[in-house]
């Protein structure tokens, strides 16, 4: 599935800013919100692992039915280390990376694991 | 039990000033009036596990060290670097920010804040075309039309609508909600759109076109039947509300600054507000995220003349966003040490920038465990500004508010301001050959 990715604040993501060392942080952030019609069309179910790929990277996240739909062909990942595996560092020379409006492809990856942030950081940055 | 009234919530740029916090035996029992975000921050004070001493990386793990050793390590890291980056600042008070900027000047580094990845483009647009300022008090008492564009306050600023726009009774808006109209413009039908009177769903990346459509109609031009995914009749309907209101307000979020067009979207939105002022009173305001990101721009402007992304490498302040801002500096490998205060760039920067951050020497002052403390070489825990430390913060409308101290920090923890002062003194001591 080809889609446009936007990232940003959700209330659940904001509520765990002081508890990033808990599993709540992964639960709130390592997700991808889909339009319900897109989920039917592409046979994605709530809780499935999906792989989101952009020209800057790829990440496994958990599919979630969006409560803020419709947004056909738009997927949403809360701001955080998972989203930023695929956001673009291009700033158009103004300092601001492209956190919204990123062309991505999404594939079902039911047998893959969604990483916690220490696992994700270890894999991406070797620390 | 101690009851603290009129406590300022140190979470988002709304800086709600009516929180009542109940504290008993050093534990927060309740945070009345706070939203879910503010409540989570106050209740996080009861977390059992909190680092109380600095930790330095050794092999694959961290070992404890003293505050004196940590301060010296940061001072030497900053002095050894050719071009250190001092980043963050949005979740601490202005007095600490002021010392941090002095430190950046002393070590010849680059000082930048979260503004460069949230409303930096808004600042660039304001520098291009100006800005009609207004306070939230005026909005509450006067505005009869509020537009949220690329902003979802139900998630990011949960009490903004109840305190200032959708619901409150004001001096000229005695009936509250019945006297007010709300328009939401977004790429998704957000929860905020759910309680708006009118919703325009713009196609992603086409906000600039939609602003232009409004301006074209305002200036007697004509537009196609559909612009940016929005039907002409809906654009005309929204524009009629804007032209005929008594006091209109455009609140814009990072939906505009982070989308294609970036600062040009804001430039155009300000120009729309200028055009609307031919018909009625209209103003606009950025929906600032962290509670004191506005304050940092104020303090940095007093001290250097510029609001973010200031480079002191040559001994005097230089400001060139795109060159002296954090994401470019890290992505291009143009800094050789990073010092983070009150922020989490490892979580919130694109991967390419974090890759460089993970390679170079780094230190962070931060009360909690975060991806940045996980990747850094040295972490210094601090007292939490706005709860354990008093100071000044700026609300999103540039109104300074004194944030309160409601409880003592655990023994041995220093405030950001105290730690930064120690580092600054140590830097001067080393430079003077002591």
Interface residues (C-beta under 8 A of the other chain):
Chain A: X4 X6 X8 X9 X10 X11 X14 X15 X16 X17 X18 X19 X20 X21 X56 X57 X66 X67 X68 X69 X70 X71 X74 X76 X79 X80 X81 X84 X85 X86 X87 X88 X89 X91 X92 X93 X94 X95 X96 X97 X98 X99 X100 X101 X117 X118 X121 X124 X125 X126 X127
Chain B: X11 X36 X37 X40 X41 X44 X47 X49 X116 X117 X120 X121 X124 X152 X154 X155 X156 X158 X187 X188 X189 X190 X191 X193 X201 X204 X205 X254 X255 X257 X258 X259 X260 X262 X263 X289 X308 X309 X321 X322 X323 X325 X326 X327 X328 X331 X344 X346 X347 X348 X349 X350 X351 X352 X353 X354 X355 X358 X368 X369 X370 X371 X374 X375
